[in-house]
Amino acid sequence: MTTPTAPSHPPTPERFFNAMNAYQLTEATKSAIDLEVFTAIAEGNTTAQTIATRCKAAERGVRILCDFLTIHGFLTKDEANYGLAPDAALFLNRHSPAYIGSATGFIITPHMREVHACLTEAVRRGGTAIGNGTLEPENPDWVKFAEAMMPLMFMPAQLAAAELLKGGESLKVLDIASSHGIYGISIAKVNPDAQIYASDWKNVLEVGVKNAAAMGVADRYHPLPGSAFETDLGADYDLVLIPNFLHHFDIPTCTDFMKKIHAALKPGGRAAIIDFVPNPDRVTPPTAAAFSMMMLATTPSGDAYTQAEYESIVKDAGFTRAELVPHIGISSLIIAYR
Amino acid sequence: MTTPTAPSHPPTPERFFNAMNAYQLTEATKSAIDLEVFTAIAEGNTTAQTIATRCKAAERGVRILCDFLTIHGFLTKDEANYGLAPDAALFLNRHSPAYIGSATGFIITPHMREVHACLTEAVRRGGTAIGNGTLEPENPDWVKFAEAMMPLMFMPAQLAAAELLKGGESLKVLDIASSHGIYGISIAKVNPDAQIYASDWKNVLEVGVKNAAAMGVADRYHPLPGSAFETDLGADYDLVLIPNFLHHFDIPTCTDFMKKIHAALKPGGRAAIIDFVPNPDRVTPPTAAAFSMMMLATTPSGDAYTQAEYESIVKDAGFTRAELVPHIGISSLIIAYR
């Protein structure tokens, strides 16, 4: 053991120490949502004492939680007064129309904790350590996902629908792994004559059908229950949406699936893949690149694919060309043309 | 819901998304230590394939893990070759004398996961949601702590011993919550005539006694088993070490305890508190400030105290003055003079 000699910036164990404790940030974020801390601050409660009263919690607990959220950039602190960072104000205040706090309901499920607690075994195997991970048929976690994630997907679904409208109206639209339904519903909203066919597990489709009704497009929303790999998906589509789906599978499976999609499209039709697309280095941008870890922990062979990999997948499946539109929320949009 | 209008930097849900998934970093760090990924790279294995062979893991799993570790700054990546960041090379390579990877054994115990999974309840109560948290008598986790954390504490213990030597030699030394023993042992190494009295739970003291023997100071190392609050700690000490102990308790308890320490010191003797000391704002520096969260989750009323709070504690306990020495590892050293 040598003591550090360079007085300026010797290596410290700080990064390692903080990484070991990183799970505290998951728990603190969930607690802040559960207790409505962000909402309390948005309502004008800015001290630990007034936030604690509003949230029915202990002042000491709230003070420590709010300091922690400040350290991690969700809050500001000026003397004893907390404020909301812009992203917390927009997305984590329950009164905001863009509130996405319900996403904690899916991301931190017991199953997600369990598969991650076996991550060492997943690295050894090169895939999830528990069965098929999240890919079990009729997995009830996908109902939770559909219920929890719709708000988080609202903005990217709107962005994708607006982007796809630039290429012309779509009349017959298929939404793969439709989940909450928001991608298909958003297309229906900007294409008043579009008929939406939604493919997902039967238990999950109920959530999408309910959302379609709430958003006034029930009469143009048609569920196709069952595995998207096995169901007859129909034909002559102008547009097939494939949001956050292909990352669950390996490249040959994606390619075979895209052949099925190619066959379901009209000539000139488009497939719209919405997904996390890292750069070729696979370590930037950080959020898209890190999504590979989620796929290692939760699927047998899924991944976050690069633009080149998606281009190769869709070309091998018979598509003529593909283009990438970045910044659809945290994701990217790949448009593949039949 | 409005779509963002500012094209440059609209708020995005990215911080929230990453915070919810922060537990992945805990698991990935633990997996990398368990599989000896850092050691494999230090040995010259730089591609996913060669690292996988060395670590007996799948190439795909290793590639995703190493990309993730690169995103989080532990590794570098140049084309397909991974390298170690300076802190990873020094602290996480098993062949390095400064290896601290064993610390995962304490920080990520089932008990630690469990108390953090109840964090919302802890915020409501203002203290740990499960019993006395880590403060249960003879808690076996403290044996794990003693075994796992000694390497992580080696450097700060050396720094503290060197700093304290500047104030003169110490002959009779008491080490409170001695744990692995490294703080007292380090004093013994630089004060060849010092006798070290080590106070901790009986089961924990066995680890310190073993380490004292391994480091050649067994004949000057004297265990004092039992609660430091209840044990007769002896008298006429030149120096009392209090490393990472006071943060477990509230201020009145700390003050009462420091009175007991004051009584055990010779006139002119020193108490050396080693602990996380945040700035008055309680949100900087980040690692010391964030330690409050660990105390909220794991203790009834512990905290990371500021310099002013420590000064008040030791003055109320009868000490004449206190001085702070920062950068004892991630911690600070407070020297209180009787």
Interface residues (C-beta under 8 A of the other chain):
Chain A: M1 T2 T3 P4 P11 T12 P13 E14 R15 F16 F17 N18 A19 M20 N21 A22 Y23 Q24 L25 T26 E27 A28 T29 K30 S31 D34 L35 C55 K56 A57 A58 E59 R60 G61 V62 R63 I64 L65 D67 F68 T70 I71 H72 G73 F74 K77 A85 P86 D87 A88 A89 L90 F91 L92 P97 A98 I100 A103 T104 I107 I108 R113 H116 A117 L119 T120 A122 V123 R124 R125 G126 G127 L152 F154 M155 Q158 L159 A162 D281 R282 V283 T284 P286 T287 A289 A290 S292 M293 M294 M295 L296 A297 S301 D303 G329 I330
Chain B: M1 T2 T3 P4 P11 T12 P13 E14 R15 F16 F17 N18 A19 M20 N21 A22 Y23 Q24 L25 T26 E27 A28 T29 K30 S31 D34 L35 C55 K56 A57 A58 E59 R60 G61 V62 R63 I64 L65 D67 F68 T70 I71 H72 G73 F74 K77 A85 P86 D87 A88 A89 L90 F91 L92 P97 A98 I100 A103 T104 I107 I108 R113 H116 A117 L119 T120 A122 V123 R124 R125 G126 G127 L152 F154 M155 Q158 L159 A162 D281 R282 V283 T284 P286 T287 A289 A290 S292 M293 M294 M295 L296 A297 S301 D303 G329 I330
